[in-house]
Amino acid sequence: MCKALIVFLSLTYFPVALSEVDPFQDLNEKTHKFNQNLDESIATPIARVYRKVTPDFVEVGVTNFTDNIEDVNIALNNLLQGKIKDGFSDIFRFTLNSTIGILGLFDVASTIGLEKHSEDFGQTLAVWGVSDGPYIVLPVLGPSSLRDTLARIPEAFMTPLLLIDHDRTGYELTAIDLLDKRARYLGLESIVIGDDYLFYRDAYFQSREFDINDGLIEDDFDDFDFED
């Protein structure tokens, strides 16, 4: 939620030169419309029911559980990016929350000051010098880029869910993760301004820049001289 608001504010008040490479715009707009219809007719209603009927402590537990699973992927990507300290911190987070935190239902690690990071293989490729490439809207999955789309392939093998030797359980955990994530972002549609396709595209690139730079957003304030 905080990151989404930061991205929104940066787009509104600190516009940057975003890559306008969108050679598949016609197809992207159709896919975007399909995703919007799917979200409005299925995903959003289910997420609202989930939010309404699920007790807060259960919802927090589910969020902690899915976040804990992600820490393995995050740790690997931090190590691949040369962020050794952060990588080992993520490994310790996962170990601590998976044991004392009862399979991650309780975020014990955060209570003792271990920061939650956000890294994926798309960010790792960016750190290695791979550019975004064309903007791509994926069916169901939404905004992406050529780099981030290709990154999804190895990303699929960087999760402990692969260790679960039971297909149904793996699918159920994946569905719970997607449902929980959708519920977290209920209401953010209200910040969309103007053409929603262009807004989502620009917000996606800005959000990725925010992630890749670990939350550091460049602005032009240093170019001005503030004198009394």
Order of alpha helices (4+ residues) and beta strands (2+ residues): alpha-alpha-alpha-alpha-alpha-alpha-alpha-beta-beta-alpha-alpha-alpha
